[in-house]
Amino acid sequence: MKLEVNELIAGSKAQVWNVITDIEKSPSFITGIEQVEILEQPKNGLVGLKWKETRTMFGQTATEIMWVTDAEEHVSYQTRAESHCAVYKSGFMLNEENGKTRLTMSFEGTPNSFFAKLMSVITNPIFKNATAKAFKQDLNDIKRRVEGQ
């Protein structure tokens, strides 16, 4: 399953970047995230940051371990998580548009077992819409945080 959602934010790329990389404090401004625990902090930069994130999705609380695999300051960063026989990659990309910033959130889930592949065929249509809705809410929460500064 692949999806992408975006939001135009009245703020600079630097302002948006500061909010989306404040992962430790994200539960205070992203309504879907209940708790974040930093597990590994890189000496500098964002690559290698690893955390445990608890959020409510599909009416259930789930905890995933995520880490940053790639980052270019004020441009984009990518994360990875592995659970439920699948690899999940997500990311943020920032693009300037007429003095504002378009923040795009991408997601890709790749099943890595026969059973997970079979289940994805059945559940993808349901989960794709619900996941897109949850990510759109995350973007709205980020927008509110940036524009409220």
Phi and psi in radians as a Rosetta constraint file:
Dihedral C 1 N 2 CA 2 C 2 CIRCULARHARMONIC -2.199 0.35
Dihedral N 2 CA 2 C 2 N 3 CIRCULARHARMONIC 2.508 0.35
Dihedral C 2 N 3 CA 3 C 3 CIRCULARHARMONIC -2.706 0.35
Dihedral N 3 CA 3 C 3 N 4 CIRCULARHARMONIC 2.818 0.35
Dihedral C 3 N 4 CA 4 C 4 CIRCULARHARMONIC -2.589 0.35
Dihedral N 4 CA 4 C 4 N 5 CIRCULARHARMONIC 2.310 0.35
Dihedral C 4 N 5 CA 5 C 5 CIRCULARHARMONIC -2.295 0.35
Dihedral N 5 CA 5 C 5 N 6 CIRCULARHARMONIC 2.702 0.35
Dihedral C 5 N 6 CA 6 C 6 CIRCULARHARMONIC -2.562 0.35
Dihedral N 6 CA 6 C 6 N 7 CIRCULARHARMONIC 2.857 0.35
Dihedral C 6 N 7 CA 7 C 7 CIRCULARHARMONIC -2.583 0.35
Dihedral N 7 CA 7 C 7 N 8 CIRCULARHARMONIC 2.404 0.35
Dihedral C 7 N 8 CA 8 C 8 CIRCULARHARMONIC -1.566 0.35
Dihedral N 8 CA 8 C 8 N 9 CIRCULARHARMONIC 2.204 0.35
Dihedral C 8 N 9 CA 9 C 9 CIRCULARHARMONIC -2.088 0.35
Dihedral N 9 CA 9 C 9 N 10 CIRCULARHARMONIC 2.322 0.35
Dihedral C 9 N 10 CA 10 C 10 CIRCULARHARMONIC -1.391 0.35
Dihedral N 10 CA 10 C 10 N 11 CIRCULARHARMONIC 1.411 0.35
Dihedral C 10 N 11 CA 11 C 11 CIRCULARHARMONIC -3.005 0.35
Dihedral N 11 CA 11 C 11 N 12 CIRCULARHARMONIC 2.814 0.35
Dihedral C 11 N 12 CA 12 C 12 CIRCULARHARMONIC -1.320 0.35
Dihedral N 12 CA 12 C 12 N 13 CIRCULARHARMONIC 2.855 0.35
Dihedral C 12 N 13 CA 13 C 13 CIRCULARHARMONIC -1.030 0.35
Dihedral N 13 CA 13 C 13 N 14 CIRCULARHARMONIC -0.673 0.35
Dihedral C 13 N 14 CA 14 C 14 CIRCULARHARMONIC -1.112 0.35
Dihedral N 14 CA 14 C 14 N 15 CIRCULARHARMONIC -0.722 0.35
Dihedral C 14 N 15 CA 15 C 15 CIRCULARHARMONIC -1.116 0.35
Dihedral N 15 CA 15 C 15 N 16 CIRCULARHARMONIC -0.800 0.35
Dihedral C 15 N 16 CA 16 C 16 CIRCULARHARMONIC -1.124 0.35
Dihedral N 16 CA 16 C 16 N 17 CIRCULARHARMONIC -0.752 0.35
Dihedral C 16 N 17 CA 17 C 17 CIRCULARHARMONIC -1.020 0.35
Dihedral N 17 CA 17 C 17 N 18 CIRCULARHARMONIC -0.785 0.35
Dihedral C 17 N 18 CA 18 C 18 CIRCULARHARMONIC -1.050 0.35
Dihedral N 18 CA 18 C 18 N 19 CIRCULARHARMONIC -0.625 0.35
Dihedral C 18 N 19 CA 19 C 19 CIRCULARHARMONIC -1.301 0.35
Dihedral N 19 CA 19 C 19 N 20 CIRCULARHARMONIC -0.840 0.35
Dihedral C 19 N 20 CA 20 C 20 CIRCULARHARMONIC -1.256 0.35
Dihedral N 20 CA 20 C 20 N 21 CIRCULARHARMONIC -0.300 0.35
Dihedral C 20 N 21 CA 21 C 21 CIRCULARHARMONIC -1.723 0.35
Dihedral N 21 CA 21 C 21 N 22 CIRCULARHARMONIC 0.023 0.35
Dihedral C 21 N 22 CA 22 C 22 CIRCULARHARMONIC -1.535 0.35
Dihedral N 22 CA 22 C 22 N 23 CIRCULARHARMONIC 1.044 0.35
Dihedral C 22 N 23 CA 23 C 23 CIRCULARHARMONIC -1.081 0.35
Dihedral N 23 CA 23 C 23 N 24 CIRCULARHARMONIC -0.688 0.35
Dihedral C 23 N 24 CA 24 C 24 CIRCULARHARMONIC -1.067 0.35
Dihedral N 24 CA 24 C 24 N 25 CIRCULARHARMONIC -0.613 0.35
Dihedral C 24 N 25 CA 25 C 25 CIRCULARHARMONIC -1.661 0.35
Dihedral N 25 CA 25 C 25 N 26 CIRCULARHARMONIC 0.036 0.35
Dihedral C 25 N 26 CA 26 C 26 CIRCULARHARMONIC -0.989 0.35
Dihedral N 26 CA 26 C 26 N 27 CIRCULARHARMONIC -0.536 0.35
Dihedral C 26 N 27 CA 27 C 27 CIRCULARHARMONIC -1.091 0.35
Dihedral N 27 CA 27 C 27 N 28 CIRCULARHARMONIC -0.355 0.35
Dihedral C 27 N 28 CA 28 C 28 CIRCULARHARMONIC -1.382 0.35
Dihedral N 28 CA 28 C 28 N 29 CIRCULARHARMONIC -0.229 0.35
Dihedral C 28 N 29 CA 29 C 29 CIRCULARHARMONIC -2.361 0.35
Dihedral N 29 CA 29 C 29 N 30 CIRCULARHARMONIC -0.171 0.35
Dihedral C 29 N 30 CA 30 C 30 CIRCULARHARMONIC -1.884 0.35
Dihedral N 30 CA 30 C 30 N 31 CIRCULARHARMONIC 1.950 0.35
Dihedral C 30 N 31 CA 31 C 31 CIRCULARHARMONIC -1.082 0.35
Dihedral N 31 CA 31 C 31 N 32 CIRCULARHARMONIC -0.498 0.35
Dihedral C 31 N 32 CA 32 C 32 CIRCULARHARMONIC -1.371 0.35
Dihedral N 32 CA 32 C 32 N 33 CIRCULARHARMONIC -0.266 0.35
Dihedral C 32 N 33 CA 33 C 33 CIRCULARHARMONIC -1.689 0.35
Dihedral N 33 CA 33 C 33 N 34 CIRCULARHARMONIC 2.161 0.35
Dihedral C 33 N 34 CA 34 C 34 CIRCULARHARMONIC -1.613 0.35
Dihedral N 34 CA 34 C 34 N 35 CIRCULARHARMONIC -0.638 0.35
Dihedral C 34 N 35 CA 35 C 35 CIRCULARHARMONIC -2.731 0.35
Dihedral N 35 CA 35 C 35 N 36 CIRCULARHARMONIC 2.541 0.35
Dihedral C 35 N 36 CA 36 C 36 CIRCULARHARMONIC -2.322 0.35
Dihedral N 36 CA 36 C 36 N 37 CIRCULARHARMONIC 2.318 0.35
Dihedral C 36 N 37 CA 37 C 37 CIRCULARHARMONIC -2.180 0.35
Dihedral N 37 CA 37 C 37 N 38 CIRCULARHARMONIC 2.062 0.35
Dihedral C 37 N 38 CA 38 C 38 CIRCULARHARMONIC -1.285 0.35
Dihedral N 38 CA 38 C 38 N 39 CIRCULARHARMONIC 2.215 0.35
Dihedral C 38 N 39 CA 39 C 39 CIRCULARHARMONIC -1.762 0.35
Dihedral N 39 CA 39 C 39 N 40 CIRCULARHARMONIC -0.668 0.35
Dihedral C 39 N 40 CA 40 C 40 CIRCULARHARMONIC -2.475 0.35
Dihedral N 40 CA 40 C 40 N 41 CIRCULARHARMONIC 2.283 0.35
Dihedral C 40 N 41 CA 41 C 41 CIRCULARHARMONIC -2.019 0.35
Dihedral N 41 CA 41 C 41 N 42 CIRCULARHARMONIC 2.085 0.35
Dihedral C 41 N 42 CA 42 C 42 CIRCULARHARMONIC -1.157 0.35
Dihedral N 42 CA 42 C 42 N 43 CIRCULARHARMONIC 2.704 0.35
Dihedral C 42 N 43 CA 43 C 43 CIRCULARHARMONIC -1.097 0.35
Dihedral N 43 CA 43 C 43 N 44 CIRCULARHARMONIC -0.637 0.35
Dihedral C 43 N 44 CA 44 C 44 CIRCULARHARMONIC -2.648 0.35
Dihedral N 44 CA 44 C 44 N 45 CIRCULARHARMONIC 2.707 0.35
Dihedral C 44 N 45 CA 45 C 45 CIRCULARHARMONIC 1.354 0.35
Dihedral N 45 CA 45 C 45 N 46 CIRCULARHARMONIC -2.979 0.35
Dihedral C 45 N 46 CA 46 C 46 CIRCULARHARMONIC -1.879 0.35
Dihedral N 46 CA 46 C 46 N 47 CIRCULARHARMONIC -0.499 0.35
Dihedral C 46 N 47 CA 47 C 47 CIRCULARHARMONIC -1.103 0.35
Dihedral N 47 CA 47 C 47 N 48 CIRCULARHARMONIC 2.244 0.35
Dihedral C 47 N 48 CA 48 C 48 CIRCULARHARMONIC 1.773 0.35
Dihedral N 48 CA 48 C 48 N 49 CIRCULARHARMONIC -0.214 0.35
Dihedral C 48 N 49 CA 49 C 49 CIRCULARHARMONIC -1.078 0.35
Dihedral N 49 CA 49 C 49 N 50 CIRCULARHARMONIC 2.252 0.35
Dihedral C 49 N 50 CA 50 C 50 CIRCULARHARMONIC -2.285 0.35
Dihedral N 50 CA 50 C 50 N 51 CIRCULARHARMONIC 2.347 0.35
Dihedral C 50 N 51 CA 51 C 51 CIRCULARHARMONIC -2.564 0.35
Dihedral N 51 CA 51 C 51 N 52 CIRCULARHARMONIC 2.810 0.35
Dihedral C 51 N 52 CA 52 C 52 CIRCULARHARMONIC -1.835 0.35
Dihedral N 52 CA 52 C 52 N 53 CIRCULARHARMONIC 2.164 0.35
Dihedral C 52 N 53 CA 53 C 53 CIRCULARHARMONIC -2.090 0.35
Dihedral N 53 CA 53 C 53 N 54 CIRCULARHARMONIC 2.240 0.35
Dihedral C 53 N 54 CA 54 C 54 CIRCULARHARMONIC -1.940 0.35
Dihedral N 54 CA 54 C 54 N 55 CIRCULARHARMONIC 2.208 0.35
Dihedral C 54 N 55 CA 55 C 55 CIRCULARHARMONIC -2.526 0.35
Dihedral N 55 CA 55 C 55 N 56 CIRCULARHARMONIC 2.855 0.35
Dihedral C 55 N 56 CA 56 C 56 CIRCULARHARMONIC -1.752 0.35
Dihedral N 56 CA 56 C 56 N 57 CIRCULARHARMONIC 2.160 0.35
Dihedral C 56 N 57 CA 57 C 57 CIRCULARHARMONIC -2.426 0.35
Dihedral N 57 CA 57 C 57 N 58 CIRCULARHARMONIC 2.424 0.35
Dihedral C 57 N 58 CA 58 C 58 CIRCULARHARMONIC 1.004 0.35
Dihedral N 58 CA 58 C 58 N 59 CIRCULARHARMONIC 0.557 0.35
Dihedral C 58 N 59 CA 59 C 59 CIRCULARHARMONIC 1.364 0.35
Dihedral N 59 CA 59 C 59 N 60 CIRCULARHARMONIC 0.107 0.35
Dihedral C 59 N 60 CA 60 C 60 CIRCULARHARMONIC -2.254 0.35
Dihedral N 60 CA 60 C 60 N 61 CIRCULARHARMONIC 2.589 0.35
Dihedral C 60 N 61 CA 61 C 61 CIRCULARHARMONIC -1.471 0.35
Dihedral N 61 CA 61 C 61 N 62 CIRCULARHARMONIC 2.309 0.35
Dihedral C 61 N 62 CA 62 C 62 CIRCULARHARMONIC -2.383 0.35
Dihedral N 62 CA 62 C 62 N 63 CIRCULARHARMONIC 2.517 0.35
Dihedral C 62 N 63 CA 63 C 63 CIRCULARHARMONIC -2.069 0.35
Dihedral N 63 CA 63 C 63 N 64 CIRCULARHARMONIC 2.260 0.35
Dihedral C 63 N 64 CA 64 C 64 CIRCULARHARMONIC -2.240 0.35
Dihedral N 64 CA 64 C 64 N 65 CIRCULARHARMONIC 2.593 0.35
Dihedral C 64 N 65 CA 65 C 65 CIRCULARHARMONIC -1.711 0.35
Dihedral N 65 CA 65 C 65 N 66 CIRCULARHARMONIC 2.207 0.35
Dihedral C 65 N 66 CA 66 C 66 CIRCULARHARMONIC -2.216 0.35
Dihedral N 66 CA 66 C 66 N 67 CIRCULARHARMONIC 2.702 0.35
Dihedral C 66 N 67 CA 67 C 67 CIRCULARHARMONIC -2.577 0.35
Dihedral N 67 CA 67 C 67 N 68 CIRCULARHARMONIC 2.666 0.35
Dihedral C 67 N 68 CA 68 C 68 CIRCULARHARMONIC -1.479 0.35
Dihedral N 68 CA 68 C 68 N 69 CIRCULARHARMONIC 2.190 0.35
Dihedral C 68 N 69 CA 69 C 69 CIRCULARHARMONIC -1.793 0.35
Dihedral N 69 CA 69 C 69 N 70 CIRCULARHARMONIC -0.400 0.35
Dihedral C 69 N 70 CA 70 C 70 CIRCULARHARMONIC -2.745 0.35
Dihedral N 70 CA 70 C 70 N 71 CIRCULARHARMONIC 2.477 0.35
Dihedral C 70 N 71 CA 71 C 71 CIRCULARHARMONIC -2.729 0.35
Dihedral N 71 CA 71 C 71 N 72 CIRCULARHARMONIC 2.468 0.35
Dihedral C 71 N 72 CA 72 C 72 CIRCULARHARMONIC -2.288 0.35
Dihedral N 72 CA 72 C 72 N 73 CIRCULARHARMONIC 1.970 0.35
Dihedral C 72 N 73 CA 73 C 73 CIRCULARHARMONIC -0.880 0.35
Dihedral N 73 CA 73 C 73 N 74 CIRCULARHARMONIC 2.321 0.35
Dihedral C 73 N 74 CA 74 C 74 CIRCULARHARMONIC 1.140 0.35
Dihedral N 74 CA 74 C 74 N 75 CIRCULARHARMONIC 0.164 0.35
Dihedral C 74 N 75 CA 75 C 75 CIRCULARHARMONIC -2.117 0.35
Dihedral N 75 CA 75 C 75 N 76 CIRCULARHARMONIC -1.008 0.35
Dihedral C 75 N 76 CA 76 C 76 CIRCULARHARMONIC -2.937 0.35
Dihedral N 76 CA 76 C 76 N 77 CIRCULARHARMONIC 2.804 0.35
Dihedral C 76 N 77 CA 77 C 77 CIRCULARHARMONIC -2.596 0.35
Dihedral N 77 CA 77 C 77 N 78 CIRCULARHARMONIC 2.655 0.35
Dihedral C 77 N 78 CA 78 C 78 CIRCULARHARMONIC -2.117 0.35
Dihedral N 78 CA 78 C 78 N 79 CIRCULARHARMONIC 2.504 0.35
Dihedral C 78 N 79 CA 79 C 79 CIRCULARHARMONIC -2.167 0.35
Dihedral N 79 CA 79 C 79 N 80 CIRCULARHARMONIC 2.886 0.35
Dihedral C 79 N 80 CA 80 C 80 CIRCULARHARMONIC -2.446 0.35
Dihedral N 80 CA 80 C 80 N 81 CIRCULARHARMONIC 2.548 0.35
Dihedral C 80 N 81 CA 81 C 81 CIRCULARHARMONIC -2.531 0.35
Dihedral N 81 CA 81 C 81 N 82 CIRCULARHARMONIC 2.651 0.35
Dihedral C 81 N 82 CA 82 C 82 CIRCULARHARMONIC -2.340 0.35
Dihedral N 82 CA 82 C 82 N 83 CIRCULARHARMONIC 2.077 0.35
Dihedral C 82 N 83 CA 83 C 83 CIRCULARHARMONIC -2.908 0.35
Dihedral N 83 CA 83 C 83 N 84 CIRCULARHARMONIC 2.880 0.35
Dihedral C 83 N 84 CA 84 C 84 CIRCULARHARMONIC 0.896 0.35
Dihedral N 84 CA 84 C 84 N 85 CIRCULARHARMONIC 0.728 0.35
Dihedral C 84 N 85 CA 85 C 85 CIRCULARHARMONIC 1.028 0.35
Dihedral N 85 CA 85 C 85 N 86 CIRCULARHARMONIC 0.636 0.35
Dihedral C 85 N 86 CA 86 C 86 CIRCULARHARMONIC -2.600 0.35
Dihedral N 86 CA 86 C 86 N 87 CIRCULARHARMONIC 2.776 0.35
Dihedral C 86 N 87 CA 87 C 87 CIRCULARHARMONIC -1.921 0.35
Dihedral N 87 CA 87 C 87 N 88 CIRCULARHARMONIC 2.264 0.35
Dihedral C 87 N 88 CA 88 C 88 CIRCULARHARMONIC -2.012 0.35
Dihedral N 88 CA 88 C 88 N 89 CIRCULARHARMONIC 2.199 0.35
Dihedral C 88 N 89 CA 89 C 89 CIRCULARHARMONIC -2.097 0.35
Dihedral N 89 CA 89 C 89 N 90 CIRCULARHARMONIC 2.324 0.35
Dihedral C 89 N 90 CA 90 C 90 CIRCULARHARMONIC -2.419 0.35
Dihedral N 90 CA 90 C 90 N 91 CIRCULARHARMONIC 2.870 0.35
Dihedral C 90 N 91 CA 91 C 91 CIRCULARHARMONIC -2.902 0.35
Dihedral N 91 CA 91 C 91 N 92 CIRCULARHARMONIC 2.886 0.35
Dihedral C 91 N 92 CA 92 C 92 CIRCULARHARMONIC -2.099 0.35
Dihedral N 92 CA 92 C 92 N 93 CIRCULARHARMONIC 2.432 0.35
Dihedral C 92 N 93 CA 93 C 93 CIRCULARHARMONIC -2.289 0.35
Dihedral N 93 CA 93 C 93 N 94 CIRCULARHARMONIC 2.368 0.35
Dihedral C 93 N 94 CA 94 C 94 CIRCULARHARMONIC -1.970 0.35
Dihedral N 94 CA 94 C 94 N 95 CIRCULARHARMONIC 2.314 0.35
Dihedral C 94 N 95 CA 95 C 95 CIRCULARHARMONIC -2.347 0.35
Dihedral N 95 CA 95 C 95 N 96 CIRCULARHARMONIC 2.345 0.35
Dihedral C 95 N 96 CA 96 C 96 CIRCULARHARMONIC -1.417 0.35
Dihedral N 96 CA 96 C 96 N 97 CIRCULARHARMONIC 2.356 0.35
Dihedral C 96 N 97 CA 97 C 97 CIRCULARHARMONIC -2.439 0.35
Dihedral N 97 CA 97 C 97 N 98 CIRCULARHARMONIC 1.894 0.35
Dihedral C 97 N 98 CA 98 C 98 CIRCULARHARMONIC 0.883 0.35
Dihedral N 98 CA 98 C 98 N 99 CIRCULARHARMONIC 0.818 0.35
Dihedral C 98 N 99 CA 99 C 99 CIRCULARHARMONIC 1.407 0.35
Dihedral N 99 CA 99 C 99 N 100 CIRCULARHARMONIC 0.049 0.35
Dihedral C 99 N 100 CA 100 C 100 CIRCULARHARMONIC -2.058 0.35
Dihedral N 100 CA 100 C 100 N 101 CIRCULARHARMONIC 3.066 0.35
Dihedral C 100 N 101 CA 101 C 101 CIRCULARHARMONIC -2.135 0.35
Dihedral N 101 CA 101 C 101 N 102 CIRCULARHARMONIC 2.185 0.35
Dihedral C 101 N 102 CA 102 C 102 CIRCULARHARMONIC -1.570 0.35
Dihedral N 102 CA 102 C 102 N 103 CIRCULARHARMONIC 2.053 0.35
Dihedral C 102 N 103 CA 103 C 103 CIRCULARHARMONIC -1.763 0.35
Dihedral N 103 CA 103 C 103 N 104 CIRCULARHARMONIC 2.101 0.35
Dihedral C 103 N 104 CA 104 C 104 CIRCULARHARMONIC -1.951 0.35
Dihedral N 104 CA 104 C 104 N 105 CIRCULARHARMONIC 2.282 0.35
Dihedral C 104 N 105 CA 105 C 105 CIRCULARHARMONIC -1.959 0.35
Dihedral N 105 CA 105 C 105 N 106 CIRCULARHARMONIC 2.228 0.35
Dihedral C 105 N 106 CA 106 C 106 CIRCULARHARMONIC -2.039 0.35
Dihedral N 106 CA 106 C 106 N 107 CIRCULARHARMONIC 2.726 0.35
Dihedral C 106 N 107 CA 107 C 107 CIRCULARHARMONIC -2.601 0.35
Dihedral N 107 CA 107 C 107 N 108 CIRCULARHARMONIC 2.437 0.35
Dihedral C 107 N 108 CA 108 C 108 CIRCULARHARMONIC -2.498 0.35
Dihedral N 108 CA 108 C 108 N 109 CIRCULARHARMONIC 2.197 0.35
Dihedral C 108 N 109 CA 109 C 109 CIRCULARHARMONIC -1.991 0.35
Dihedral N 109 CA 109 C 109 N 110 CIRCULARHARMONIC 2.183 0.35
Dihedral C 109 N 110 CA 110 C 110 CIRCULARHARMONIC -2.110 0.35
Dihedral N 110 CA 110 C 110 N 111 CIRCULARHARMONIC 1.966 0.35
Dihedral C 110 N 111 CA 111 C 111 CIRCULARHARMONIC -1.199 0.35
Dihedral N 111 CA 111 C 111 N 112 CIRCULARHARMONIC 2.516 0.35
Dihedral C 111 N 112 CA 112 C 112 CIRCULARHARMONIC -2.191 0.35
Dihedral N 112 CA 112 C 112 N 113 CIRCULARHARMONIC 0.425 0.35
Dihedral C 112 N 113 CA 113 C 113 CIRCULARHARMONIC -2.474 0.35
Dihedral N 113 CA 113 C 113 N 114 CIRCULARHARMONIC 2.805 0.35
Dihedral C 113 N 114 CA 114 C 114 CIRCULARHARMONIC -1.034 0.35
Dihedral N 114 CA 114 C 114 N 115 CIRCULARHARMONIC -0.800 0.35
Dihedral C 114 N 115 CA 115 C 115 CIRCULARHARMONIC -1.108 0.35
Dihedral N 115 CA 115 C 115 N 116 CIRCULARHARMONIC -0.751 0.35
Dihedral C 115 N 116 CA 116 C 116 CIRCULARHARMONIC -1.103 0.35
Dihedral N 116 CA 116 C 116 N 117 CIRCULARHARMONIC -0.668 0.35
Dihedral C 116 N 117 CA 117 C 117 CIRCULARHARMONIC -1.135 0.35
Dihedral N 117 CA 117 C 117 N 118 CIRCULARHARMONIC -0.750 0.35
Dihedral C 117 N 118 CA 118 C 118 CIRCULARHARMONIC -1.088 0.35
Dihedral N 118 CA 118 C 118 N 119 CIRCULARHARMONIC -0.803 0.35
Dihedral C 118 N 119 CA 119 C 119 CIRCULARHARMONIC -1.128 0.35
Dihedral N 119 CA 119 C 119 N 120 CIRCULARHARMONIC -0.609 0.35
Dihedral C 119 N 120 CA 120 C 120 CIRCULARHARMONIC -1.144 0.35
Dihedral N 120 CA 120 C 120 N 121 CIRCULARHARMONIC -0.588 0.35
Dihedral C 120 N 121 CA 121 C 121 CIRCULARHARMONIC -1.093 0.35
Dihedral N 121 CA 121 C 121 N 122 CIRCULARHARMONIC -0.680 0.35
Dihedral C 121 N 122 CA 122 C 122 CIRCULARHARMONIC -1.345 0.35
Dihedral N 122 CA 122 C 122 N 123 CIRCULARHARMONIC -0.744 0.35
Dihedral C 122 N 123 CA 123 C 123 CIRCULARHARMONIC -1.679 0.35
Dihedral N 123 CA 123 C 123 N 124 CIRCULARHARMONIC -0.308 0.35
Dihedral C 123 N 124 CA 124 C 124 CIRCULARHARMONIC -0.915 0.35
Dihedral N 124 CA 124 C 124 N 125 CIRCULARHARMONIC -0.800 0.35
Dihedral C 124 N 125 CA 125 C 125 CIRCULARHARMONIC -1.034 0.35
Dihedral N 125 CA 125 C 125 N 126 CIRCULARHARMONIC -0.656 0.35
Dihedral C 125 N 126 CA 126 C 126 CIRCULARHARMONIC -1.258 0.35
Dihedral N 126 CA 126 C 126 N 127 CIRCULARHARMONIC -0.877 0.35
Dihedral C 126 N 127 CA 127 C 127 CIRCULARHARMONIC -1.201 0.35
Dihedral N 127 CA 127 C 127 N 128 CIRCULARHARMONIC -0.555 0.35
Dihedral C 127 N 128 CA 128 C 128 CIRCULARHARMONIC -1.092 0.35
Dihedral N 128 CA 128 C 128 N 129 CIRCULARHARMONIC -0.816 0.35
Dihedral C 128 N 129 CA 129 C 129 CIRCULARHARMONIC -1.143 0.35
Dihedral N 129 CA 129 C 129 N 130 CIRCULARHARMONIC -0.759 0.35
Dihedral C 129 N 130 CA 130 C 130 CIRCULARHARMONIC -1.159 0.35
Dihedral N 130 CA 130 C 130 N 131 CIRCULARHARMONIC -0.687 0.35
Dihedral C 130 N 131 CA 131 C 131 CIRCULARHARMONIC -1.170 0.35
Dihedral N 131 CA 131 C 131 N 132 CIRCULARHARMONIC -0.759 0.35
Dihedral C 131 N 132 CA 132 C 132 CIRCULARHARMONIC -1.051 0.35
Dihedral N 132 CA 132 C 132 N 133 CIRCULARHARMONIC -0.708 0.35
Dihedral C 132 N 133 CA 133 C 133 CIRCULARHARMONIC -1.121 0.35
Dihedral N 133 CA 133 C 133 N 134 CIRCULARHARMONIC -0.754 0.35
Dihedral C 133 N 134 CA 134 C 134 CIRCULARHARMONIC -1.127 0.35
Dihedral N 134 CA 134 C 134 N 135 CIRCULARHARMONIC -0.730 0.35
Dihedral C 134 N 135 CA 135 C 135 CIRCULARHARMONIC -1.188 0.35
Dihedral N 135 CA 135 C 135 N 136 CIRCULARHARMONIC -0.636 0.35
Dihedral C 135 N 136 CA 136 C 136 CIRCULARHARMONIC -1.097 0.35
Dihedral N 136 CA 136 C 136 N 137 CIRCULARHARMONIC -0.671 0.35
Dihedral C 136 N 137 CA 137 C 137 CIRCULARHARMONIC -1.122 0.35
Dihedral N 137 CA 137 C 137 N 138 CIRCULARHARMONIC -0.728 0.35
Dihedral C 137 N 138 CA 138 C 138 CIRCULARHARMONIC -1.003 0.35
Dihedral N 138 CA 138 C 138 N 139 CIRCULARHARMONIC -0.794 0.35
Dihedral C 138 N 139 CA 139 C 139 CIRCULARHARMONIC -1.117 0.35
Dihedral N 139 CA 139 C 139 N 140 CIRCULARHARMONIC -0.692 0.35
Dihedral C 139 N 140 CA 140 C 140 CIRCULARHARMONIC -1.116 0.35
Dihedral N 140 CA 140 C 140 N 141 CIRCULARHARMONIC -0.676 0.35
Dihedral C 140 N 141 CA 141 C 141 CIRCULARHARMONIC -1.128 0.35
Dihedral N 141 CA 141 C 141 N 142 CIRCULARHARMONIC -0.727 0.35
Dihedral C 141 N 142 CA 142 C 142 CIRCULARHARMONIC -1.126 0.35
Dihedral N 142 CA 142 C 142 N 143 CIRCULARHARMONIC -0.756 0.35
Dihedral C 142 N 143 CA 143 C 143 CIRCULARHARMONIC -1.015 0.35
Dihedral N 143 CA 143 C 143 N 144 CIRCULARHARMONIC -0.822 0.35
Dihedral C 143 N 144 CA 144 C 144 CIRCULARHARMONIC -1.039 0.35
Dihedral N 144 CA 144 C 144 N 145 CIRCULARHARMONIC -0.711 0.35
Dihedral C 144 N 145 CA 145 C 145 CIRCULARHARMONIC -1.143 0.35
Dihedral N 145 CA 145 C 145 N 146 CIRCULARHARMONIC -0.821 0.35
Dihedral C 145 N 146 CA 146 C 146 CIRCULARHARMONIC -1.140 0.35
Dihedral N 146 CA 146 C 146 N 147 CIRCULARHARMONIC -0.839 0.35
Dihedral C 146 N 147 CA 147 C 147 CIRCULARHARMONIC -1.302 0.35
Dihedral N 147 CA 147 C 147 N 148 CIRCULARHARMONIC -0.264 0.35
Dihedral C 147 N 148 CA 148 C 148 CIRCULARHARMONIC -1.502 0.35
Dihedral N 148 CA 148 C 148 N 149 CIRCULARHARMONIC -0.098 0.35
